[in-house]
Amino acid sequence: MFTKIYWLEEFATGARLGIMPRPRGDDWLEGEVANWANRGVQVVVSLLEKPEIDELGLRNEEVHCKRHQLDFILFPIRDRGLPSDPQAVSYLILDLRTKLDQGRSIVIHCRMGIGRSSIIAGAVLLDNGLTAEGMLFHISTIRALPVPDTNAQKQWLRQWER
């Protein structure tokens, strides 16, 4: 069974934005990536840090993505943490919005698909008319659990709204 993608939004361009827990690693990783490609994913964003990547057997995620013609973006954020570089995260959000406008479907993952993934996806989607609170409610409803992990992450998304 493949790791579930939680699709948050479909755009007029046909692109979709989703979040998910980290894929199964090691021997299962290539099958996970092939499944993403078969489901129309074109861009994968990993928010994991190097120690997590090693621990979870995801060292070859970028290699498998390239093999299946998926773009791979690594944007490490500390587990239960916040993006540390405001300029870099602004660029990432703009880049992801541009890719969606071009009709490219994106999936964002962290370790459990709750905290880091939710705030980055939420920031990408804030231009769609929802407030930060509305966005977190929307993602929580789709995930069937409260997001994000921490109050600091909620506050970060609220600040991004401004």
PABA-935160 format. One record per residue: residue in three letters; x, y, z of N, C-alpha, C in turn. Coordinates in steps of 0.1 Angstrom, whole numbers, padded with zeros to 4 digits, always signed. Atoms other than C-alpha are relative to their C-alpha. Layout:
N
ALAXYZXYZXYZ ...
end
This chain:
162
MET+0008-0012+0000+0000+0000+0000+0009+0012+0000 PHE-0008-0012+0001+0014+0034-0010-0004+0010+0010 THR+0003-0012-0009+0016+0065+0012-0011+0008-0006 LYS+0011-0008+0005-0016+0085+0009+0004+0014-0002 ILE-0001-0015+0003-0016+0119-0008-0013+0006+0004 TYR+0011-0007-0003-0040+0143+0007-0001+0013-0009 TRP+0001-0011+0009-0051+0166-0021-0008+0011+0006 LEU+0005-0012-0007-0058+0201-0008-0008+0009-0010 GLU+0006-0010+0009-0068+0220-0039+0003-0005-0015 GLU-0002+0001+0015-0073+0216-0077-0002+0013-0006 PHE+0000-0013+0006-0067+0246-0098-0006+0000-0014 ALA+0006-0001+0014-0082+0258-0131+0010-0005-0010 THR-0011+0005+0009-0049+0248-0148+0000-0015+0000 GLY-0001+0015-0001-0056+0212-0138+0010-0005+0010 ALA-0010+0003-0010-0028+0213-0113-0007-0003+0013 ARG+0005+0003-0014-0033+0199-0078+0012+0002+0010 LEU-0010-0001-0011-0015+0206-0045-0004-0009+0011 GLY+0002+0009-0011-0012+0179-0019+0011-0001+0010 ILE-0010+0002-0011+0005+0170+0013+0000-0015+0003 MET+0000+0014-0004+0015+0136+0026+0011-0002+0011 PRO-0011+0004-0009+0036+0119+0053+0011-0005-0009 ARG-0011+0004+0008+0070+0108+0041-0003-0014-0006 PRO+0002+0013+0006+0071+0079+0017+0008-0011+0007 ARG-0007+0012-0005+0082+0044+0026+0014+0001-0006 GLY-0014-0001+0005+0120+0043+0022+0006-0013-0004 ASP-0009+0011+0004+0148+0020+0012-0006-0007-0012 ASP+0004+0008+0012+0136-0008-0011-0014+0004-0005 TRP+0014-0004+0005+0100+0006-0013+0000+0014-0006 LEU+0001-0014+0005+0110+0041-0023-0002+0002-0014 GLU+0002-0002+0014+0112+0037-0060-0014-0003-0004 GLY+0015+0003+0002+0077+0021-0060-0009+0012+0004 GLU+0008-0012-0004+0064+0051-0041+0001+0011-0010 VAL-0002-0011+0010+0079+0076-0066-0007-0004-0013 ALA+0007+0004+0012+0066+0056-0095-0015+0002+0001 ASN+0014-0002-0003+0032+0057-0079-0004+0015-0001 TRP+0003-0014+0001+0034+0095-0076-0001+0004-0015 ALA+0000-0003+0014+0043+0098-0113-0013-0005-0007 ASN+0012+0006+0006+0014+0075-0122-0013+0008+0004 ARG+0012-0007-0005-0010+0097-0102+0001+0015-0004 GLY-0001-0014+0005+0001+0129-0120+0008+0010+0007 VAL-0009-0010-0008+0025+0144-0095+0012+0003-0010 GLN-0011-0004+0008+0052+0164-0113+0011+0007+0008 VAL-0010-0007-0009+0069+0182-0084-0001-0006+0014 VAL+0000+0005-0014+0079+0167-0050+0009+0010+0008 VAL-0007-0009-0010+0089+0190-0021+0002-0008+0013 SER-0004+0007-0012+0107+0173+0008+0004+0011+0010 LEU-0004-0010-0010+0109+0194+0040+0008-0007+0011 LEU-0008+0007-0009+0130+0168+0058+0015+0005+0001 GLU-0014-0003-0002+0164+0174+0073+0009-0012-0003 LYS-0009+0011+0003+0195+0153+0065-0001-0012+0010 PRO+0000+0011-0009+0194+0132+0097-0013-0008-0002 GLU+0013+0007+0003+0157+0124+0090+0000-0008-0013 ILE-0001+0007+0013+0164+0115+0054+0008-0013+0002 ASP-0008+0012-0002+0191+0091+0065-0008-0011+0008 GLU+0007+0009-0009+0170+0076+0093-0012-0007-0007 LEU+0012+0005+0006+0140+0071+0071+0002-0008-0013 GLY-0004+0007+0012+0159+0055+0042-0004+0007-0013 LEU+0005-0008+0011+0151+0084+0018+0012+0006-0008 ARG-0012-0007+0006+0187+0092+0006-0002+0000-0016 ASN+0001+0001+0014+0177+0082-0030-0013+0006-0006 GLU+0013-0006+0004+0145+0102-0032+0002+0008-0013 GLU-0002-0009+0011+0159+0128-0056+0004-0009-0013 VAL-0004+0008+0011+0175+0101-0078-0012-0007-0006 HIS+0012+0006+0005+0142+0082-0081-0010+0010-0006 CYS+0009-0010+0006+0123+0114-0088+0005+0003-0014 LYS-0006-0003+0014+0147+0122-0117-0003-0011-0009 ARG+0003+0011+0008+0143+0087-0130-0014-0001-0005 HIS+0014+0000+0004+0106+0091-0131-0005+0014-0005 GLN+0002-0013+0006+0109+0127-0145-0009+0009+0008 LEU+0007-0010-0009+0096+0145-0114+0011+0009+0005 ASP-0009-0010-0006+0112+0177-0102+0000-0003+0015 PHE-0001+0003-0015+0125+0173-0066+0006+0013+0006 ILE-0004-0012-0008+0129+0203-0042+0002-0005+0014 LEU-0003+0002-0014+0146+0198-0009+0001+0013+0007 PHE+0000-0013-0008+0138+0226+0016-0001-0004+0014 PRO+0000+0006-0013+0148+0213+0050-0005+0010+0011 ILE+0005-0007-0011+0129+0226+0080+0001-0009+0012 ARG-0001+0009-0012+0135+0213+0116-0013-0005+0003 ASP+0013+0007-0004+0109+0188+0128-0007+0009+0011 ARG+0008-0008-0009+0081+0207+0146+0005+0015+0000 GLY-0006-0014+0000+0100+0239+0136-0006+0009-0011 LEU+0005-0010+0009+0096+0269+0113+0012+0002-0011 PRO-0010-0004+0010+0114+0280+0081+0010+0010+0006 SER-0009-0009-0006+0146+0297+0092+0004+0012-0008 ASP-0004-0011+0009+0152+0319+0062-0012+0006-0007 PRO+0012-0006+0006+0123+0343+0053+0001+0002-0015 GLN-0001-0003+0015+0137+0352+0019+0000-0013-0008 ALA+0000+0013+0007+0143+0315+0009-0014-0006+0000 VAL+0013+0005+0000+0108+0305+0020-0009+0008-0009 SER+0008-0009+0009+0093+0335+0001+0002-0005-0014 TYR-0003+0004+0013+0111+0323-0030-0006-0014-0003 LEU+0006+0013+0002+0099+0287-0025-0015+0001-0002 ILE+0014-0002+0002+0063+0298-0021-0003+0006-0014 LEU+0002-0006+0013+0065+0320-0052+0002-0011-0011 ASP-0003+0010+0009+0081+0291-0071-0011-0010-0001 LEU+0011+0010+0000+0054+0266-0061-0013+0006-0006 ARG+0012-0007+0006+0026+0291-0070+0002+0001-0015 THR-0003-0001+0014+0043+0296-0104-0002-0014-0007 LYS+0001+0014+0006+0045+0258-0110-0015-0004-0001 LEU+0014+0002+0000+0008+0255-0101-0007+0007-0011 ASP+0006-0008+0011-0001+0283-0125+0004-0006-0014 GLN-0004+0007+0013+0018+0263-0152-0007-0013-0002 GLY+0007+0013+0001-0004+0233-0145+0007-0012+0005 ARG-0008+0011-0005+0021+0213-0126-0005-0004+0014 SER+0005+0005-0013+0008+0191-0097+0012-0002+0009 ILE-0010+0000-0010+0028+0193-0065-0004-0008+0012 VAL+0003+0006-0013+0030+0171-0034+0012+0004+0009 ILE-0010-0005-0011+0048+0184-0002-0001-0011+0011 HIS+0000+0009-0012+0059+0160+0025+0011+0004+0010 CYS-0009+0000-0011+0076+0161+0058+0000-0014+0007 ARG+0000+0013-0006+0078+0133+0083-0014-0006+0001 MET+0014+0005-0002+0041+0129+0092-0011+0007-0009 GLY+0009-0007+0008+0025+0154+0068-0010+0008+0008 ILE+0009-0007-0009+0010+0174+0096+0005+0015+0003 GLY-0005-0014-0004+0032+0204+0107+0006+0007-0012 ARG-0007-0007+0010+0058+0215+0082-0007+0000-0014 SER+0007+0001+0013+0039+0203+0051-0013+0009+0000 SER+0012-0008-0001+0007+0220+0063+0003+0015-0001 ILE-0002-0014+0001+0022+0254+0068+0006+0005-0013 ILE-0005-0004+0013+0041+0255+0035-0011-0001-0010 ALA+0012+0000+0009+0010+0243+0016-0009+0011+0003 GLY+0009-0011-0003-0011+0267+0035+0005+0014-0005 ALA-0005-0013+0005+0012+0296+0026-0002+0001-0015 VAL+0002+0000+0015+0010+0286-0011-0015+0003-0003 LEU+0014-0001+0003-0028+0285-0009-0006+0013+0005 LEU+0006-0012-0006-0034+0317+0011-0005+0010-0011 ASP+0005-0009+0010-0039+0337-0021-0014-0004-0006 ASN+0012+0005+0005-0070+0316-0028-0012+0005+0008 GLY+0011-0007-0007-0092+0338-0005-0003-0005+0014 LEU+0002+0004-0014-0090+0319+0028+0010+0007+0009 THR-0009-0005-0010-0075+0333+0060+0009-0012+0005 ALA-0008+0010-0005-0048+0314+0078-0008-0010+0008 GLU+0009+0009-0008-0074+0300+0103-0008-0009-0009 GLY+0008+0007+0009-0096+0290+0074+0008-0011-0007 MET-0009+0009+0007-0067+0274+0056+0003-0012+0009 LEU-0004+0011-0009-0057+0253+0087-0013-0008+0002 PHE+0013+0007-0001-0094+0243+0091-0002-0009-0012 HIS+0001+0007+0013-0095+0232+0054+0010-0012+0000 ILE-0010+0010+0001-0063+0212+0057-0003-0011+0011 SER+0003+0009-0011-0073+0197+0091-0012-0009-0004 THR+0011+0007+0004-0106+0186+0076+0004-0011-0010 ILE-0005+0009+0010-0089+0169+0046+0009-0011+0007 ARG-0009+0009-0007-0062+0153+0069-0008-0008+0011 ALA+0008+0006-0011-0089+0143+0095+0007+0000+0013 LEU-0007-0003-0013-0067+0156+0123+0005+0014+0000 PRO-0004-0014-0001-0056+0189+0137+0014+0003-0006 VAL-0013-0004+0005-0028+0207+0118+0002+0015+0004 PRO-0013+0007+0000-0001+0220+0123+0003-0006+0014 ASP-0004+0006-0013+0019+0204+0151+0001+0010+0012 THR-0003-0009-0011+0027+0235+0171-0007+0014-0001 ASN+0005-0013+0000+0013+0269+0181+0009+0010-0008 ALA-0009-0008+0007+0044+0285+0167-0002-0001-0015 GLN+0003+0002+0014+0036+0270+0133-0013+0007-0004 LYS+0012-0007+0002+0001+0283+0135+0002+0015-0001 GLN-0003-0015+0000+0014+0318+0143+0008+0004-0012 TRP-0008-0003+0012+0039+0316+0114-0009+0001-0012 LEU+0009-0001+0012+0011+0310+0089-0009+0012+0002 ARG+0008-0012-0002-0010+0338+0105+0009+0012-0005 GLN-0008-0011+0005+0020+0361+0099+0002+0001-0015 TRP-0001+0001+0014+0024+0349+0064-0012+0006-0007 GLU+0013-0006+0006-0012+0360+0057+0001+0015-0002 ARG+0000-0014+0000-0003+0396+0063+0008+0005-0012 
end
